[in-house]
Amino acid sequence: MHPAVCIFVLERLFGGRSLENLVCGVAFIALWWIPIGHIPSIDEAKKRIAHLNAYGPTQFAFDFKHIFESDDEFQRGIDWSSFLPCPAT
């Protein structure tokens, strides 16, 4: 796994409104480990943020307060094809 986390902010998806105007207590930022060569997509970010909101911090999606170490075995178990590809690729 790449020794970095992907941070995705969905502010642009809300019509440019400030995050302060959105629902309190709901995560809009998720962090996760990415394999070398993988380019995260908006679809992946949405699913990771939804997972974080539904289940709290896990290896799949976490926040700055609860950072998980990279786990190669866990990453191999992810179905990367379940995410729509990044349109930039």
C-alpha positions in Angstrom: 0.0 0.0 0.0 1.1 3.5 -0.6 2.4 5.1 2.6 -0.2 7.9 2.4 -3.8 8.4 3.0 -6.3 9.8 0.6 -8.3 12.7 1.9 -11.5 13.6 0.0 -13.7 16.6 0.7 -17.1 16.7 -0.9 -17.7 20.5 -0.5 -17.9 20.9 -4.3 -20.7 18.4 -4.6 -22.9 20.6 -2.5 -23.1 23.5 -4.9 -20.1 25.3 -3.4 -22.0 25.9 -0.2 -19.8 26.1 2.9 -19.5 23.0 4.9 -20.6 25.1 7.9 -24.1 25.3 6.4 -24.5 21.6 6.1 -25.6 19.0 8.7 -23.6 19.0 12.0 -22.3 15.7 13.2 -22.0 14.2 9.7 -18.6 13.4 8.2 -17.7 15.2 5.0 -14.1 14.1 5.1 -12.8 10.5 5.0 -9.3 9.2 5.0 -8.2 5.8 3.7 -5.1 4.0 2.5 -4.7 3.6 -1.3 -2.6 1.1 -3.2 0.2 2.3 -5.4 -1.1 3.4 -8.8 -4.8 3.6 -7.6 -6.6 6.9 -8.4 -9.5 7.5 -6.0 -12.8 8.6 -7.6 -15.7 10.7 -6.4 -17.8 7.5 -6.3 -15.2 5.9 -4.0 -15.1 9.0 -1.8 -18.9 9.0 -1.5 -19.0 5.3 -0.5 -16.2 5.8 2.0 -17.8 8.8 3.6 -21.2 7.0 3.8 -19.4 4.0 5.5 -17.7 6.4 8.0 -21.1 7.9 8.8 -22.8 4.5 9.1 -20.2 2.6 11.1 -17.8 5.1 12.5 -14.0 4.9 11.9 -12.8 1.6 10.5 -9.9 0.5 8.3 -12.2 1.1 5.3 -12.7 4.8 6.2 -11.4 6.8 9.1 -10.9 10.4 10.4 -8.0 12.4 11.9 -8.9 11.3 15.4 -8.9 7.6 14.6 -6.1 6.8 12.1 -5.6 3.1 11.2 -2.4 1.6 10.1 -2.2 0.3 6.6 -3.1 -3.4 6.5 -2.2 -5.2 3.3 -4.4 -8.2 4.0 -7.4 -5.9 4.6 -6.7 -4.0 1.4 -6.4 -7.2 -0.7 -10.0 -8.0 0.5 -11.5 -4.8 -1.0 -13.4 -5.2 -4.2 -11.8 -2.2 -6.0 -14.0 -2.8 -9.0 -17.0 -1.8 -7.0 -16.0 1.8 -7.3 -16.7 3.7 -10.5 -13.3 4.8 -12.0 -12.0 8.3 -11.7 -13.0 10.2 -14.9 -9.5 11.8 -15.1 -8.0 8.4 -16.0 
